[in-house]
Amino acid sequence: VRIEGRSGDPAVLQRIWSLSMSSLVVAVIHDGSHDFQQVLQDLELYAPFVTVGSFLIVQDTKLDRLRGSRGPFAAVHNFIRSHPDFVIDKSWERFIYSQHHDGFLRRVVAVP
């Protein structure tokens, strides 16, 4: 299912919540803002939807290196430090270069 809209819009979050309640597997792909704070906020908002064994994928983590500033890559690492229920899964980075370096976050345990 494709859902479009602002990531923090309550209507978007409600739609995702209603769809995820009847789904056995939920993965989330973040390809929105590349601002550190916005990415971190989105990770906090969308992580609860991701089912155990599935992924929260953050795209364009390469931009931190290209721009020389904190963005998606830094947000991922900030998020991981406070969310032991997710791990960075490097198995999806099959080549030397990835546009989403450290961006594949796999949920390993459920959070009550």
N, C-alpha and C positions, 0 to 999 in steps of 0.2 A: 504494500500500500504506500502510495506516495502522498505525503502531506506537505503542503507549502504554506508558509506564513512566517511571521516573526517568531523567533525561538521562545521568547518569554511571554507571548500572547496567551492569556488564560484560555481562550477558545481552542488554540492549537494544543495546549497541554491537556485540556479536557478530552479532545478528540483522540489524542494518543493514549491517554489513560483508558478510555472506553474500549479502544481497539486492543490494547495490550492485555486487558483482563480476560479476554477469551483466546489468547494466543499462548501456545506452548513455548515458542521460541521468539524472542524479541531482540533484534540487533538495532543499533542506532548509528547512523553515519552523520558526523558533523562536518559540514562543508559550508559554514556560514562566515561570520566575522572572523578576522584573523587577529583581532585585538586581544591581548592577554586576559584582561578582566572579563570581556564578553565570552571568550572561549571557556574560561574557568567557571563562569556563571552557568553557561550552557551545560557543561559537564555535570555540575551539581544538580541541575534541573532534570537532565535526561538519564543519568546513571540509574535511578530507581526503576526505570522501565526495562533495563537490560536483564535478561534471564541468565541464570547460572550456566556457564559454558559458552555463552554467546559474547558478542563484542560491542564495544563502544569505540567506533573508529573515528579518529581525528585526522582530517585531511590537511595537507599543506603545512606540516610541521617544518618543512624545509625553509619556510619563510624567515624563521628566526636567524638562520645562517645567512640568508641572502640579504636581509634588511639590517642585520646587526642589532636587532632589538628583541625584547621579550614578546612572544606571540604564542601560537599554538603549542610549540614544543615546550616552552617554559610552563604553560598552563597544564599540560599533561603531567609534567614532573611534579608540579605543585599539587595537583589533584591526587596523584598516586601516593604521595607521602601521607595523606590523611584518609586514604581509602584502601585498606588492606584487602578488601573484597575484590579488588581488581589488580591484575598484573599486566605488565607490558609483554606482549607475545611477539617475540622476534621471528617466529617461524614463518610469518607472512612477508618478511623482508628477504626475498630470495636473491636479490641482486645486491651488488656493492652499493648502489645508489637507490634511495627511496625518497619519493616526495612526501611520504608519511612516516618518516623515521620515528620510531617509538610511539607511533600513533594507533597501534592495534592493542586496545585494552580489553582483555578477556576477564569476565567476571568469574571468580573461582569459588565464591561462597555467597549464600543469600544473606541479606541483612534484615533483621527483624523489623 
